[in-house]
């Protein structure tokens, strides 16, 4: 009996010694596993992040003022530059060795393999086997990870559910975007040419006119008559909003006519019907954005027009209290000011610059105006006029390709105004645009593309230069 007890004690001692050696070996290999975890955790965002941020030199607008660069418009820019500096070749080899094990793992795009041995094992009776497995994979280099058996609590078993959730989230997000785009287009298509609104707080003339006063009945009737004319007879490219609580105020957006350097642009005007209207013409303010893109539209907002008595004129060119209307004012701005040869709007220029010299100057002026018109588009998109947001968003979604097609044609030499609805009219090679103008438009195009795309326009990237 004593002999048997000594033999059992000897066997227990040997087993204890063996277990201690095994634990020592496993602990030393666990350190290698934790180093791999550190490397991998530093790369968790690698599939979604740039290691270095490179600014697209062509995505700006060198022709614009620095403060107005289209490429800087995105206030919600989330681009971050992630920089990793690691000169340890051994660590890099360990990481590459570890990464090679997942080259053939079949996972959806954007889903990283989550492996139990990359996480700290939870205390359990199986912990030693998990540590041993991790040390084996790190040392093997090219050995594929063994998928857990059915019912295992390993993180691999959670991958299908995770990928399904991602697909569901992406599908839901895509559905919301499509619904938002459809809603935006519905609002644009149903946008009224004339409507009555409430908020006049940002109107240029809000501090003038009838402030809290009851206007005379005769004055009110005349303004209501103007409303009826506008509601019934506005052309397709002019939109008006009037204010229920301030009948003396009006806001209009005029779309630049085709065949002119103003084509497809939005030009915003605020109007005040004075207390002695219609004995005097309405007051009109132009939102210039600080740009002088017409001899009759000053950067201070002044509108120079005979019908407004802000310029000389004869007969019915001037305001006639009994016959002149607000509709005439808006149509005159569109037809007489935003025309195809605005250079000759300057008094005396037709007589001073006759023949080829005048045409050459007019062509150069049109090129300058088109560049300023593009800038006006960017300002309008950045901050649409109140009550016209749906019009601005929908218009530039629908006409972005036409505008960019015109820019492309002008860069290739077509003269300004020769592109209508995105197509060059006539023989554009007869009167080519200037090299300086072509360079200016080319520099602006990528910024416009980014802005139009942000606004929801499609098929714009093919115009990038």
Secondary structure, 3 states (H helix, E strand, C coil): CHHHHHHHHHHHHHHHHHHHHHHHHHHHHHHHHHHHHHHHHCCCCCCCCECCCCCCCCCCCCCCCHHHCHHHCCCCCCCCECCCCCCCHHHHHHHHHHHHCCCCCCCCCCCCCCCHHHCCCCCCCCHHHHHHHHHHHHHHCCCCCCCCCCCCCCHHHHHHHHHHHHHHHHHHHHHHHHHHHHHHHHHHHCCCCEEEECCCCCCCCCCCCCCCCCCCHHHHHHHHHHHHHHHHHCCCCEEEEEECCCCCEEEEEEECCCCCCCCCCEEEEEEECCCCCCCCCCEEEECCCCCCCECCECCCCEECCHHHCCCCCCHHHCCCCCCCCHHHHHHHHHHHHCCCCHHHHCCCHHHHCCHHHHHHHHHHHHHHHHHHHHHHHHHHHHCCCCCCHHHHHHHHHHHHHHHHHHHHHHHCCCCCCCEECCEECCCHHHCCCCHHHHHHHHHHHHHHHHHHHHCCCCCCHHHCC
